[in-house]
Amino acid sequence: MTTRNVRLRSLAYAVFTPSKIDPSQACIMYTFLKLYVEPTSYESVSRDDIRYAHEVVMSAFGRLMRTFWQNHQNRLLE
Protein backbone atom coordinates (compact mmCIF):
# COMPACT_ATOMS: atom_id res chain seq x y z
CA MET A 1 0.00 0.00 0.00
CA THR A 2 2.94 2.34 -0.26
CA THR A 3 1.46 3.82 -3.42
CA ARG A 4 -1.50 4.92 -1.31
CA ASN A 5 0.72 6.55 1.36
CA VAL A 6 -0.76 4.42 4.14
CA ARG A 7 0.18 1.20 5.88
CA LEU A 8 -1.71 -1.26 8.04
CA ARG A 9 -0.77 -2.27 11.54
CA SER A 10 -2.59 -4.79 13.67
CA LEU A 11 -2.72 -5.84 17.28
CA ALA A 12 -4.17 -9.28 17.91
CA TYR A 13 -4.19 -11.73 20.77
CA ALA A 14 -6.11 -14.67 22.17
CA VAL A 15 -6.81 -15.42 25.83
CA PHE A 16 -7.85 -18.81 27.16
CA THR A 17 -9.68 -19.01 30.49
CA PRO A 18 -11.11 -22.02 32.30
CA SER A 19 -14.83 -22.49 31.93
CA LYS A 20 -16.80 -21.50 35.03
CA ILE A 21 -19.16 -24.43 34.46
CA ASP A 22 -16.55 -27.16 33.98
CA PRO A 23 -13.02 -25.78 34.44
CA SER A 24 -11.31 -29.17 34.28
CA GLN A 25 -12.86 -30.09 30.91
CA ALA A 26 -13.51 -26.84 29.05
CA CYS A 27 -12.15 -23.39 28.41
CA ILE A 28 -13.27 -20.17 26.80
CA MET A 29 -11.23 -18.46 24.10
CA TYR A 30 -11.45 -14.69 23.75
CA THR A 31 -9.91 -13.05 20.70
CA PHE A 32 -9.13 -9.42 20.04
CA LEU A 33 -8.14 -7.70 16.81
CA LYS A 34 -7.52 -4.01 16.29
CA LEU A 35 -6.52 -2.67 12.88
CA TYR A 36 -4.78 0.65 12.33
CA VAL A 37 -4.28 2.70 9.18
CA GLU A 38 -1.21 4.93 9.43
CA PRO A 39 0.54 7.29 7.03
CA THR A 40 3.84 5.99 5.65
CA SER A 41 5.47 9.40 5.86
CA TYR A 42 4.87 12.86 7.22
CA GLU A 43 3.17 13.87 3.99
CA SER A 44 -0.53 14.43 4.19
CA VAL A 45 -2.73 11.49 3.33
CA SER A 46 -5.61 12.23 1.00
CA ARG A 47 -9.21 11.39 1.82
CA ASP A 48 -9.17 8.97 -1.12
CA ASP A 49 -6.24 7.07 0.43
CA ILE A 50 -8.06 6.80 3.76
CA ARG A 51 -11.30 5.76 2.08
CA TYR A 52 -9.45 3.13 0.04
CA ALA A 53 -7.74 1.78 3.14
CA HIS A 54 -11.00 1.52 5.07
CA GLU A 55 -13.22 0.17 2.32
CA VAL A 56 -10.89 -2.21 0.54
CA VAL A 57 -7.86 -3.13 2.58
CA MET A 58 -9.24 -3.13 6.12
CA SER A 59 -12.36 -5.02 5.06
CA ALA A 60 -10.28 -7.69 3.34
CA PHE A 61 -7.77 -7.91 6.18
CA GLY A 62 -10.57 -8.11 8.76
CA ARG A 63 -12.19 -10.99 6.85
CA LEU A 64 -8.85 -12.81 6.66
CA MET A 65 -8.26 -12.43 10.39
CA ARG A 66 -11.79 -13.61 11.24
CA THR A 67 -11.25 -16.67 9.05
CA PHE A 68 -7.88 -17.32 10.72
CA TRP A 69 -9.35 -17.19 14.24
CA GLN A 70 -12.36 -19.32 13.28
CA ASN A 71 -10.10 -21.97 11.73
CA HIS A 72 -7.86 -21.86 14.79
CA GLN A 73 -10.84 -22.36 17.10
CA ASN A 74 -12.12 -25.23 14.96
CA ARG A 75 -8.72 -26.96 15.14
CA LEU A 76 -8.79 -26.66 18.92
CA LEU A 77 -12.20 -28.34 19.02
CA GLU A 78 -11.03 -31.37 17.04
Helices and strands as residue ranges (DSSP letters): G 2-4, E 6-18, E 27-39, H 47-52, I 53-58, H 59-77
